[in-house]
């Protein structure tokens, strides 16, 4: 057993339950990257929407733009363009499972940015961990679960920031963790329902404890581990795994405490209510956990 695994959280606990005042939510205001400098490509994808019983209501085709950031010779990082917009951040009082400050909805304007298509994978982490150190050392293979295409986990918020710093220094672009506002805007992808899949979610659409239900859907699978990124359908922005698989570190402090950092999205070890678009939690910036990973933004 790796030494880091001894410090990991096991079982249910505060990760899905910590709720308090919303931290900084303003999106980054840096000018967007000029499209013509990135060689943007497009990809097409289908997005399903389900009803409260988990039945398919519609399946629509969408298109998104992205650029690929090379990470050595073996892997790359796909960054999806997110258009600017305004959305209502948080949950309504009628939303099942809504807690605390999630209910304080407010209108937020988000500037254009790029967000990684998937949570950062173990292969991507390994490539960046070989780059020159900026502030702290990074373990080459920190994850509890194995798989090059599985999301990296068991990394602290400080480790995720170091990943961004190394990538920024290598590429000359500004990589960072998304703010909570950026994250929720990207997760919702224009939806106002509890999930970007519609009124509920099923284990055919995300990796979580599917033996629990959110509304009237049939119980599903509990896989008891992370899954390879991209195993499920994307949202309307072309982003995968915004619900479940691993919680994702955000740049914001949680509860006004800089030692506690916001995490969003729920994980393979969570009930569906913890995976809602508005669901919020926090975790110590120095701690690691087999249910927490991250994705990166670029402005």
C-alpha positions, 0 to 999 in steps of 0.5 A, a space after each residue: 500500500 502506498 504511503 499516501 493511501 494511509 491518509 485517505 478518507 474511507 467511506 462516507 463522511 464530510 466530503 459530501 456534507 460540508 456546506 457553508 457560505 459561498 466563497 469567491 465566485 467571480 469568473 476570471 476576467 483575463 482576456 480570452 486566448 485568440 482563437 487563431 493562435 490555437 489551431 482550434 478543431 471541432 468535434 460533434 457529440 450527442 447529449 441525452 436528456 432524461 425525465 424524472 423516471 430516468 427515461 430518455 426524453 431527447 438526444 441532440 447533436 452538439 458541436 464544440 471547439 477545442 485545442 490540444 495541448 501536447 504533453 510530451 510524445 505520449 499524451 495531450 490535454 484537450 481544452 474545450 472552448 466555453 462561450 461567455 454567458 450569464 447563469 443562475 448559480 446555486 439551487 432553488 428551494 424546491 430542488 431535492 437535496 439542496 442545502 445551505 448556501 446552495 439555495 442563495 441563487 444569484 445571477 453570475 456573468 462568466 467570461 470566455 475560457 477553456 476547460 479540460 474536456 475530461 478530469 486530468 488523467 493519470 497519464 496526463 499527470 505523469 507527463 506533467 509531473 516530469 516537468 521542472 518543479 515550480 514550488 513543490 514536488 509531485 509524486 509520479 503515480 499518486 492514485 489509489 486506482 490504476 489506469 492511465 485513462 482513469 482520473 488522477 486522484 489522491 492529490 491535494 489542492 496544493 498538488 493540483 496547483 503545482 500541476 497548473 503552475 508547471 503546465 503554465 511555465 511549460 506552455 506560456 499559457 495561464 493554466 489554473 483551477 476553475 473558479 466555482 462559478 466557472 465550474 458550475 456554469 460549465 457543468 450546467 451547460 445551459 441547463 437549470 435542472 438539478 443535473 445537466 442530464 435533466 431532472 435526475 441522473 442514472 448510472 448509465 450516465 455517470 459513475 456514482 453509487 447508483 443503488 441510491 436514487 434521486 427521483 423515480 428512476 430505477 436503481 442502477 450500478 455501484 462500480 466501487 471505483 473510478 472509471 476511465 474518463 469519457 465512459 459516459 455521455 458529455 454535456 451540451 458544452 462537450 465536457 465529460 464526467 462533470 457529474 460523478 467519477 471524482 470530485 474536482 478541486 476548484 480555486 475558491 476557498 470554502 467557508 471563507 477559510 483559505 485552508 479549506 478549498 471548494 470541491 464540486 461534482 461528486 464521485 464514485 462514492 457518492 449518492 446522486 444528491 451530492 452530484 447535482 450541478 449546484 452541490 458544493 463541498 470543501 476539503 483541506 487543501 493539504 489533504 488527499 483523497 481517493 475520491 478527489 481529482 481535478 480539471 484545469 481551466 485556461 484563460 
